[in-house]
């Protein structure tokens, strides 16, 4: 089990803004290598909130062209669609 050690330099008071927004102090962002647009996880442990930066994010943005191609590839040919509709006609 890893125990998080804090020093006085690792503690600061911050103000909670409207809608719960907070600003992470620059020194802390720099120390944890957190940049604008990064993803982080926040969780509650007892009466504490813990914010963990995510090092690598497994997501990808797809273009409209790629999505349109998926829709096109996924469409059944008319003859097969008619057959499928007949098979599933009794399903509400």
KABEL-V193068 format. One record per residue. SS is DSSP state (A for helix, B for strand, O for the rest). PSI is psi in radians with two decimals (999 if undefined). D_LAST is the distance of its C-alpha to the last C-alpha in Angstrom with 1 decimal. Layout:
ss=<SS;SS>
psi=<PSI;PSI>
d_last=<D_LAST;D_LAST>
This chain:
ss=<O;O;O;O;O;O;O;A;A;A;O;O;O;O;O;O;O;A;A;A;O;O;O;O;O;A;A;A;A;A;A;O;O;O;O;O;O;O;O;B;B;B;B;B;B;O;O;B;B;B;B;B;B;O;O;O;O;O;O;O;O;O;O;A;A;A;A;A;A;A;A;A;A;A;O;O;O;A;A;A;A;A;A;A;A;A;A;O;O;O;O;O>
psi=<2.26;2.28;2.22;2.12;2.29;2.67;2.97;-0.60;-0.36;0.06;2.30;2.71;2.38;2.77;2.37;2.09;3.01;2.58;0.33;0.20;2.50;2.78;2.16;2.25;2.52;-0.74;-0.66;-0.72;-0.75;-0.75;-0.64;0.06;0.80;2.23;2.83;2.35;-0.16;2.81;2.45;2.78;2.41;2.39;2.79;2.25;1.88;-2.09;0.35;2.60;2.34;2.22;2.15;2.13;2.54;2.15;-0.87;2.43;2.28;1.32;2.80;2.48;2.35;2.55;2.80;-0.62;-0.78;-0.75;-0.74;-0.66;-0.69;-0.77;-0.77;-0.80;-0.52;-0.26;2.30;2.54;2.63;-0.76;-0.77;-0.66;-0.73;-0.75;-0.75;-0.74;-0.67;-0.73;-0.71;0.25;-0.53;-0.06;2.14;999>
d_last=<53.4;54.4;56.1;55.9;59.4;59.9;63.1;64.2;63.5;59.8;59.3;59.0;57.8;55.1;53.8;50.1;49.3;46.7;43.1;44.5;46.0;48.9;51.3;52.3;56.0;57.2;59.2;56.2;54.0;56.7;57.4;53.7;53.3;50.5;50.1;48.1;44.5;44.6;41.9;42.8;41.4;42.4;42.2;43.9;46.3;47.8;49.1;49.3;47.1;47.3;46.5;46.2;46.3;44.1;46.2;43.7;40.2;37.6;35.7;35.9;35.2;33.6;34.5;32.3;33.3;32.1;28.7;28.4;29.4;26.6;24.0;25.8;26.0;22.3;21.1;20.2;22.5;21.2;21.5;19.7;16.8;16.5;16.7;14.0;11.5;12.6;12.2;8.6;7.7;6.3;3.8;0.0>
